[in-house]
Each structure stands twice: as C-alpha cells, then as structure tokens.
Amino acid sequence: MKYFLEHNGKKYSDKDLIDAFYQLGIKRGDILCVHTELMKFGKALLTKNDFLKTLLECFFKVLGKEGTLL
C-alpha cells in the first residue's frame, strides 16, 4: 500500500483508489475514457511521474489486460 494523495487532511492510498473503482462498478475488461485535471484531486504525495504511474497502475489493476483505458 502506498499513499499518493492528500485531501482535507486525509491521506489516500492506491488501495483506496482501487476500492473506489470497484464501488463505481468498474470491472475487468471494461473500456474507460478518463478526462480530468488529475492534480485537482488533492495534494500529490509523490513526484508527478510517480503519481501518474500510481494512477495508471490502479486503473490496470482493476481493468486487467482485457480492459482499455482511453
């Protein structure tokens, strides 16, 4: 587990994000189009590259090799 984001004094981990994806109904094999200003989620606790890498890892952990991220 790695903390990568802080918002309103609470730290969020990669596991928190993966759990949120599952709660939204995102599952293996889905096709997702993501368009957002990622740094507006809160304060990044990692370098920009590590932050973005963590987000991508979380998406693909849920989507699997069968899924598509646009």
N, CA, C and O atoms as a Tinker XYZ file with bonds, in Angstrom:
   280  protein
     1  N      0.847000   -1.170000    0.000000    73     2
     2  CA     0.000000    0.000000    0.000000    64     1     3
     3  C      0.892000    1.233000    0.000000    63     2     4     5
     4  O      1.860000    1.324000    0.755000    81     3
     5  N      0.537000    2.188000   -0.875000    73     3     6
     6  CA     1.344000    3.402000   -0.992000    64     5     7
     7  C      0.409000    4.610000   -0.989000    63     6     8     9
     8  O     -0.536000    4.675000   -1.775000    81     7
     9  N      0.681000    5.560000   -0.102000    73     7    10
    10  CA    -0.092000    6.800000   -0.063000    64     9    11
    11  C      0.401000    7.714000   -1.171000    63    10    12    13
    12  O      1.601000    7.949000   -1.309000    81    11
    13  N     -0.538000    8.228000   -1.960000    73    11    14
    14  CA    -0.138000    9.054000   -3.090000    64    13    15
    15  C     -0.870000   10.385000   -3.157000    63    14    16    17
    16  O     -0.515000   11.240000   -3.968000    81    15
    17  N     -1.898000   10.580000   -2.311000    73    15    18
    18  CA    -2.722000   11.778000   -2.401000    64    17    19
    19  C     -3.209000   12.185000   -1.019000    63    18    20    21
    20  O     -3.513000   11.335000   -0.182000    81    19
    21  N     -3.280000   13.489000   -0.788000    73    19    22
    22  CA    -3.847000   14.003000    0.459000    64    21    23
    23  C     -4.916000   15.033000    0.116000    63    22    24    25
    24  O     -4.696000   15.911000   -0.718000    81    23
    25  N     -6.080000   14.921000    0.766000    73    23    26
    26  CA    -7.181000   15.861000    0.547000    64    25    27
    27  C     -7.877000   16.113000    1.875000    63    26    28    29
    28  O     -8.280000   15.172000    2.558000    81    27
    29  N     -8.017000   17.369000    2.237000    73    27    30
    30  CA    -8.656000   17.761000    3.503000    64    29    31
    31  C     -8.053000   17.043000    4.705000    63    30    32    33
    32  O     -8.773000   16.620000    5.610000    81    31
    33  N     -6.734000   16.909000    4.709000    73    31    34
    34  CA    -6.041000   16.313000    5.843000    64    33    35
    35  C     -6.064000   14.800000    5.902000    63    34    36    37
    36  O     -5.531000   14.216000    6.846000    81    35
    37  N     -6.672000   14.145000    4.913000    73    35    38
    38  CA    -6.710000   12.680000    4.883000    64    37    39
    39  C     -5.825000   12.178000    3.750000    63    38    40    41
    40  O     -5.850000   12.713000    2.641000    81    39
    41  N     -5.043000   11.144000    4.042000    73    39    42
    42  CA    -4.183000   10.538000    3.024000    64    41    43
    43  C     -4.915000    9.367000    2.377000    63    42    44    45
    44  O     -5.614000    8.605000    3.044000    81    43
    45  N     -4.737000    9.242000    1.063000    73    43    46
    46  CA    -5.364000    8.168000    0.294000    64    45    47
    47  C     -4.287000    7.303000   -0.352000    63    46    48    49
    48  O     -3.275000    7.800000   -0.846000    81    47
    49  N     -4.531000    6.006000   -0.336000    73    47    50
    50  CA    -3.571000    5.047000   -0.883000    64    49    51
    51  C     -4.071000    4.502000   -2.212000    63    50    52    53
    52  O     -5.204000    4.744000   -2.628000    81    51
    53  N     -3.182000    3.756000   -2.861000    73    51    54
    54  CA    -3.574000    3.073000   -4.086000    64    53    55
    55  C     -4.728000    2.105000   -3.812000    63    54    56    57
    56  O     -5.602000    1.936000   -4.661000    81    55
    57  N     -4.739000    1.477000   -2.654000    73    55    58
    58  CA    -5.825000    0.561000   -2.297000    64    57    59
    59  C     -7.152000    1.306000   -2.177000    63    58    60    61
    60  O     -8.190000    0.787000   -2.589000    81    59
    61  N     -7.133000    2.507000   -1.623000    73    59    62
    62  CA    -8.350000    3.319000   -1.531000    64    61    63
    63  C     -8.916000    3.603000   -2.922000    63    62    64    65
    64  O    -10.125000    3.518000   -3.136000    81    63
    65  N     -8.038000    3.938000   -3.859000    73    63    66
    66  CA    -8.483000    4.245000   -5.214000    64    65    67
    67  C     -9.041000    3.003000   -5.901000    63    66    68    69
    68  O    -10.079000    3.075000   -6.558000    81    67
    69  N     -8.372000    1.881000   -5.760000    73    67    70
    70  CA    -8.853000    0.628000   -6.350000    64    69    71
    71  C    -10.216000    0.264000   -5.770000    63    70    72    73
    72  O    -11.116000   -0.130000   -6.512000    81    71
    73  N    -10.379000    0.389000   -4.465000    73    71    74
    74  CA   -11.675000    0.117000   -3.832000    64    73    75
    75  C    -12.759000    1.046000   -4.381000    63    74    76    77
    76  O    -13.888000    0.613000   -4.612000    81    75
    77  N    -12.421000    2.320000   -4.591000    73    75    78
    78  CA   -13.383000    3.280000   -5.147000    64    77    79
    79  C    -13.789000    2.882000   -6.565000    63    78    80    81
    80  O    -14.959000    2.999000   -6.928000    81    79
    81  N    -12.833000    2.411000   -7.366000    73    79    82
    82  CA   -13.163000    1.960000   -8.719000    64    81    83
    83  C    -14.159000    0.809000   -8.676000    63    82    84    85
    84  O    -15.134000    0.802000   -9.428000    81    83
    85  N    -13.921000   -0.158000   -7.805000    73    83    86
    86  CA   -14.844000   -1.290000   -7.680000    64    85    87
    87  C    -16.221000   -0.822000   -7.217000    63    86    88    89
    88  O    -17.237000   -1.320000   -7.701000    81    87
    89  N    -16.265000    0.130000   -6.286000    73    87    90
    90  CA   -17.545000    0.652000   -5.803000    64    89    91
    91  C    -18.309000    1.370000   -6.912000    63    90    92    93
    92  O    -19.539000    1.403000   -6.897000    81    91
    93  N    -17.590000    1.941000   -7.864000    73    91    94
    94  CA   -18.217000    2.592000   -9.012000    64    93    95
    95  C    -18.704000    1.587000  -10.052000    63    94    96    97
    96  O    -19.389000    1.962000  -11.003000    81    95
    97  N    -18.360000    0.333000   -9.878000    73    95    98
    98  CA   -18.792000   -0.698000  -10.809000    64    97    99
    99  C    -17.813000   -0.973000  -11.932000    63    98   100   101
   100  O    -18.132000   -1.707000  -12.867000    81    99
   101  N    -16.627000   -0.395000  -11.852000    73    99   102
   102  CA   -15.604000   -0.653000  -12.863000    64   101   103
   103  C    -15.078000   -2.063000  -12.638000    63   102   104   105
   104  O    -14.814000   -2.474000  -11.507000    81   103
   105  N    -14.929000   -2.804000  -13.751000    73   103   106
   106  CA   -14.508000   -4.197000  -13.615000    64   105   107
   107  C    -13.563000   -4.590000  -14.745000    63   106   108   109
   108  O    -13.372000   -3.857000  -15.715000    81   107
   109  N    -12.984000   -5.767000  -14.583000    73   107   110
   110  CA   -12.058000   -6.332000  -15.561000    64   109   111
   111  C    -12.720000   -6.351000  -16.941000    63   110   112   113
   112  O    -13.866000   -6.773000  -17.092000    81   111
   113  N    -11.975000   -5.888000  -17.935000    73   111   114
   114  CA   -12.449000   -5.917000  -19.306000    64   113   115
   115  C    -13.221000   -4.678000  -19.738000    63   114   116   117
   116  O    -13.568000   -4.553000  -20.913000    81   115
   117  N    -13.496000   -3.767000  -18.825000    73   115   118
   118  CA   -14.230000   -2.551000  -19.182000    64   117   119
   119  C    -13.391000   -1.656000  -20.086000    63   118   120   121
   120  O    -12.170000   -1.785000  -20.171000    81   119
   121  N    -14.089000   -0.744000  -20.756000    73   119   122
   122  CA   -13.452000    0.298000  -21.553000    64   121   123
   123  C    -13.774000    1.621000  -20.867000    63   122   124   125
   124  O    -14.943000    1.958000  -20.679000    81   123
   125  N    -12.740000    2.369000  -20.492000    73   123   126
   126  CA   -12.925000    3.640000  -19.792000    64   125   127
   127  C    -12.276000    4.777000  -20.562000    63   126   128   129
   128  O    -11.162000    4.649000  -21.070000    81   127
   129  N    -12.990000    5.889000  -20.638000    73   127   130
   130  CA   -12.426000    7.129000  -21.165000    64   129   131
   131  C    -12.307000    8.080000  -19.981000    63   130   132   133
   132  O    -13.315000    8.462000  -19.386000    81   131
   133  N    -11.099000    8.457000  -19.642000    73   131   134
   134  CA   -10.846000    9.296000  -18.474000    64   133   135
   135  C    -10.330000   10.648000  -18.942000    63   134   136   137
   136  O     -9.351000   10.742000  -19.684000    81   135
   137  N    -11.017000   11.693000  -18.486000    73   135   138
   138  CA   -10.601000   13.051000  -18.823000    64   137   139
   139  C    -10.785000   13.898000  -17.572000    63   138   140   141
   140  O    -11.913000   14.158000  -17.152000    81   139
   141  N     -9.694000   14.321000  -16.986000    73   139   142
   142  CA    -9.778000   15.089000  -15.751000    64   141   143
   143  C     -8.500000   15.879000  -15.535000    63   142   144   145
   144  O     -7.474000   15.616000  -16.160000    81   143
   145  N     -8.580000   16.837000  -14.652000    73   143   146
   146  CA    -7.391000   17.547000  -14.198000    64   145   147
   147  C     -6.931000   16.833000  -12.939000    63   146   148   149
   148  O     -7.376000   17.154000  -11.837000    81   147
   149  N     -6.055000   15.882000  -13.101000    73   147   150
   150  CA    -5.672000   14.964000  -12.031000    64   149   151
   151  C     -5.151000   15.644000  -10.778000    63   150   152   153
   152  O     -5.389000   15.154000   -9.674000    81   151
   153  N     -4.463000   16.733000  -10.916000    73   151   154
   154  CA    -3.877000   17.372000   -9.739000    64   153   155
   155  C     -4.917000   18.120000   -8.906000    63   154   156   157
   156  O     -4.592000   18.622000   -7.829000    81   155
   157  N     -6.155000   18.205000   -9.379000    73   155   158
   158  CA    -7.208000   18.854000   -8.597000    64   157   159
   159  C     -7.868000   17.893000   -7.618000    63   158   160   161
   160  O     -8.753000   18.298000   -6.864000    81   159
   161  N     -7.460000   16.636000   -7.612000    73   159   162
   162  CA    -7.977000   15.671000   -6.635000    64   161   163
   163  C     -7.502000   16.016000   -5.232000    63   162   164   165
   164  O     -8.169000   15.687000   -4.251000    81   163
   165  N     -6.368000   16.668000   -5.131000    73   163   166
   166  CA    -5.772000   16.991000   -3.837000    64   165   167
   167  C     -4.277000   17.181000   -4.015000    63   166   168   169
   168  O     -3.789000   17.354000   -5.132000    81   167
   169  N     -3.562000   17.147000   -2.915000    73   167   170
   170  CA    -2.111000   17.335000   -2.933000    64   169   171
   171  C     -1.422000   16.001000   -3.196000    63   170   172   173
   172  O     -1.598000   15.037000   -2.452000    81   171
   173  N     -0.642000   15.966000   -4.257000    73   171   174
   174  CA     0.114000   14.756000   -4.579000    64   173   175
   175  C      1.209000   14.554000   -3.539000    63   174   176   177
   176  O      1.914000   15.497000   -3.180000    81   175
   177  N      1.347000   13.336000   -3.063000    73   175   178
   178  CA     2.379000   12.996000   -2.083000    64   177   179
   179  C      3.599000   12.368000   -2.742000    63   178   180   181
   180  O      4.569000   12.020000   -2.070000    81   179
   181  N      3.543000   12.228000   -4.054000    73   179   182
   182  CA     4.635000   11.646000   -4.835000    64   181   183
   183  C      5.059000   12.650000   -5.897000    63   182   184   185
   184  O      4.389000   13.662000   -6.105000    81   183
   185  N      6.156000   12.375000   -6.561000    73   183   186
   186  CA     6.524000   13.197000   -7.710000    64   185   187
   187  C      5.431000   13.058000   -8.758000    63   186   188   189
   188  O      4.652000   12.106000   -8.721000    81   187
   189  N      5.369000   13.990000   -9.682000    73   187   190
   190  CA     4.327000   13.949000  -10.713000    64   189   191
   191  C      4.346000   12.616000  -11.464000    63   190   192   193
   192  O      3.299000   12.001000  -11.668000    81   191
   193  N      5.533000   12.173000  -11.871000    73   191   194
   194  CA     5.628000   10.915000  -12.619000    64   193   195
   195  C      5.186000    9.720000  -11.784000    63   194   196   197
   196  O      4.479000    8.847000  -12.286000    81   195
   197  N      5.591000    9.668000  -10.520000    73   195   198
   198  CA     5.186000    8.557000   -9.655000    64   197   199
   199  C      3.690000    8.605000   -9.359000    63   198   200   201
   200  O      3.043000    7.562000   -9.263000    81   199
   201  N      3.135000    9.813000   -9.212000    73   199   202
   202  CA     1.700000    9.984000   -9.000000    64   201   203
   203  C      0.920000    9.428000  -10.190000    63   202   204   205
   204  O     -0.015000    8.646000  -10.019000    81   203
   205  N      1.314000    9.839000  -11.398000    73   203   206
   206  CA     0.629000    9.370000  -12.609000    64   205   207
   207  C      0.810000    7.867000  -12.802000    63   206   208   209
   208  O     -0.125000    7.175000  -13.205000    81   207
   209  N      1.995000    7.367000  -12.518000    73   207   210
   210  CA     2.250000    5.927000  -12.622000    64   209   211
   211  C      1.344000    5.157000  -11.667000    63   210   212   213
   212  O      0.805000    4.113000  -12.034000    81   211
   213  N      1.171000    5.659000  -10.451000    73   211   214
   214  CA     0.307000    5.007000   -9.470000    64   213   215
   215  C     -1.139000    4.977000   -9.958000    63   214   216   217
   216  O     -1.816000    3.956000   -9.834000    81   215
   217  N     -1.616000    6.098000  -10.516000    73   215   218
   218  CA    -2.983000    6.125000  -11.047000    64   217   219
   219  C     -3.173000    5.078000  -12.144000    63   218   220   221
   220  O     -4.158000    4.340000  -12.147000    81   219
   221  N     -2.227000    5.023000  -13.064000    73   219   222
   222  CA    -2.328000    4.046000  -14.153000    64   221   223
   223  C     -2.293000    2.618000  -13.626000    63   222   224   225
   224  O     -3.052000    1.766000  -14.087000    81   223
   225  N     -1.426000    2.357000  -12.673000    73   223   226
   226  CA    -1.359000    1.015000  -12.079000    64   225   227
   227  C     -2.693000    0.637000  -11.444000    63   226   228   229
   228  O     -3.129000   -0.510000  -11.551000    81   227
   229  N     -3.340000    1.590000  -10.786000    73   227   230
   230  CA    -4.642000    1.319000  -10.162000    64   229   231
   231  C     -5.694000    1.003000  -11.217000    63   230   232   233
   232  O     -6.458000    0.049000  -11.069000    81   231
   233  N     -5.735000    1.803000  -12.283000    73   231   234
   234  CA    -6.700000    1.529000  -13.351000    64   233   235
   235  C     -6.492000    0.130000  -13.914000    63   234   236   237
   236  O     -7.449000   -0.631000  -14.055000    81   235
   237  N     -5.247000   -0.214000  -14.237000    73   235   238
   238  CA    -4.995000   -1.500000  -14.877000    64   237   239
   239  C     -5.108000   -2.673000  -13.918000    63   238   240   241
   240  O     -5.353000   -3.799000  -14.353000    81   239
   241  N     -4.935000   -2.437000  -12.626000    73   239   242
   242  CA    -5.181000   -3.492000  -11.634000    64   241   243
   243  C     -6.647000   -3.919000  -11.698000    63   242   244   245
   244  O     -6.962000   -5.101000  -11.562000    81   243
   245  N     -7.540000   -2.950000  -11.905000    73   243   246
   246  CA    -8.974000   -3.231000  -11.970000    64   245   247
   247  C     -9.378000   -3.694000  -13.373000    63   246   248   249
   248  O    -10.118000   -4.669000  -13.504000    81   247
   249  N     -8.911000   -3.019000  -14.412000    73   247   250
   250  CA    -9.312000   -3.336000  -15.783000    64   249   251
   251  C     -8.689000   -4.625000  -16.304000    63   250   252   253
   252  O     -9.291000   -5.314000  -17.128000    81   251
   253  N     -7.506000   -4.951000  -15.840000    73   251   254
   254  CA    -6.794000   -6.117000  -16.341000    64   253   255
   255  C     -6.298000   -5.898000  -17.758000    63   254   256   257
   256  O     -6.473000   -4.821000  -18.329000    81   255
   257  N     -5.683000   -6.917000  -18.317000    73   255   258
   258  CA    -5.156000   -6.828000  -19.686000    64   257   259
   259  C     -6.275000   -6.773000  -20.716000    63   258   260   261
   260  O     -6.069000   -6.335000  -21.847000    81   259
   261  N     -7.469000   -7.225000  -20.313000    73   259   262
   262  CA    -8.610000   -7.248000  -21.223000    64   261   263
   263  C     -9.247000   -5.873000  -21.373000    63   262   264   265
   264  O     -9.970000   -5.634000  -22.341000    81   263
   265  N     -8.994000   -4.962000  -20.434000    73   263   266
   266  CA    -9.628000   -3.648000  -20.431000    64   265   267
   267  C     -8.884000   -2.644000  -21.286000    63   266   268   269
   268  O     -7.753000   -2.872000  -21.716000    81   267
   269  N     -9.559000   -1.517000  -21.521000    73   267   270
   270  CA    -8.984000   -0.440000  -22.317000    64   269   271
   271  C     -9.154000    0.872000  -21.569000    63   270   272   273
   272  O    -10.232000    1.167000  -21.052000    81   271
   273  N     -8.093000    1.650000  -21.514000    73   271   274
   274  CA    -8.123000    2.966000  -20.885000    64   273   275
   275  C     -7.796000    3.997000  -21.951000    63   274   276   277
   276  O     -6.730000    3.953000  -22.566000    81   275
   277  N     -8.711000    4.917000  -22.165000    73   275   278
   278  CA    -8.514000    5.983000  -23.155000    64   277   279
   279  C     -8.239000    7.287000  -22.444000    63   278   280
   280  O     -8.043000    8.315000  -23.092000    81   279
